[in-house]
Amino acid sequence: MNTRRNASLLLLTLGLVGAACKSRVPPNVAATVNGRAITFADLDRQFKRQFPQQPEGASPDQVQFQKLELLRTMIDEEIFLQRAEKLSLLAKDDEVDSRLSQLKAPYTQEEFQKQLDAQGMNMEELKSQIRRRLTIEKLVNREIGNQINISDKDVSEFYNANKASFRFPETMYHVARIVVTPGPDPNVRNLSGNKAQNEDQARKKILMIEARLKQGEDFSTLAQAFSEDPQSAANGGDVGYVQESSLAQADTDTRKAIMTLLPGQVSTPIRNAGGYHILKMVAREPAGQRELDDPRVQQNIRETLRTRKEQLLRNAYLDACRNESPVMNYLALSIAPGFEKK
C-alpha cells in the first residue's frame, strides 16, 4: 500500500514539475534554441525592418505567416551562431570595425545616419548585426567552403552539356534587378507581400534595400523578398541576358549603369518612369562562341557549380546542426496549440 501511495505521489510530483516547467516559459519568448531565447521583441524588431509597410488589405493570418517564416530564419541563424561559438569562431572587434568602416566609406556621416534611420537601427544594433553575419561567414567558410572542390572534369562535363549557352550573337549583359514602384501592382507576388503604396514609401523602401545590400545581404534573397517586378522577383531578380542593341530603348541612367558596371557590381538606386530599381551585373559576354579554354568560361562554370554545391552543403549542414539543437517554437504553438506534444 505504501509503495502504491509513493508511486502516486511521485507521479503527482512529476506532473507538477512538468506544469511548472511549462509555466516558467516567459510570455515574451517566441522560441528557444538550446535554451537560449529569441524574444517577441527581437522578432518584432526584425519584422519591422524587413516589412516596413504591409500590403493593403493584409490579414492577421498573412502577418502571422510572415512572422513564422522570419522566426524560422532567426532560429536557423541562432543555430549557426551557437555552433560558431562552440568552435570559437565568433567575430572579433577589429573584424567588426573593419566591416563597419567599409559600409560607411561611401557616405558622409549624415548620409550614413539616414541609412540607419531608414532601417530603424542605431549604431550598436548595426555592429551586433555585423558581428553575427561575420561569425556565420566564418563558420560557413570553415565547415562548408573548405569541403568544396570543383574539378576540371566537372567543368568540362558542364560545358559539354550546356555548350549552346556559351554562344552569343552580340555583346550580352546578364542582369538582375530589384524594382520598387510608387503604385502597387496587383500582379506582383514577392515573398514578403510588401509593396510600396506611394512615392514616399517607394523611396524609403529602395533606400532600405540599398542599405541592406551594402551590409552584405544577398541580392537574390532581397529581390525575392521585396522586388515589385512581376517577371523577375521569383527568380531572385534575374532578368537573364540583355542584348546590347536593346539598350537603345532603355532610359539614359539604366543604359549607362548596364554598360559601365563590372560583373558582381551593384548600381545605386535609379529613378525612371516606372519607379526605382537597383541593377546587378551578373556577367558581361562579348559576341561569339565561348570555348572551354576561355578563362571567363572556366570562371563562370566554376562559380555556378560552386554556388550549387555550397547551397546543398549549407542546407545539409544546417539540418545536421538542428539534430543537435533542441528547438522550441512557442509562436508556432500559440498559433496551433493542438499540435503540442502531450
KAKADA-V27579 format. One record per pair of residues at least 6 apart in sequence whose C-alpha atoms are under 6 Angstrom apart, sorted by the first residue. I is the first residue (numbers start at 1). GAP is how many residues later the second one is. If there is no record, write none. Layout:
i:gap
I:GAP
I:GAP
This chain:
i:gap
28:11
28:12
29:9
29:10
29:11
30:8
30:9
30:10
30:300
30:301
31:6
31:7
31:297
31:298
31:299
32:6
32:295
32:296
33:293
33:294
34:291
34:292
49:70
54:140
55:139
55:140
84:55
90:45
91:40
91:43
91:44
96:35
118:90
166:123
166:124
167:121
167:122
167:123
168:119
168:120
169:118
169:119
170:117
171:73
171:114
171:115
171:116
172:69
172:70
172:71
172:72
172:112
172:113
173:68
173:69
173:111
174:66
174:67
174:108
174:109
175:64
175:65
175:105
175:106
175:107
176:61
176:62
176:63
176:103
176:104
177:60
177:101
177:102
178:45
178:49
178:59
178:99
178:100
179:48
179:49
179:50
179:97
179:98
180:22
180:48
180:96
181:21
181:94
182:14
182:15
182:16
182:17
182:20
183:14
183:15
184:11
184:13
188:40
188:42
190:34
190:35
190:36
191:33
191:34
192:33
196:6
220:16
220:17
223:10
223:13
223:14
224:9
224:10
224:12
227:6
232:6
232:7
247:8
263:18
263:19
263:20
264:17
264:18
265:15
265:16
266:13
266:14
267:11
267:12
269:8
269:9
270:6
270:7
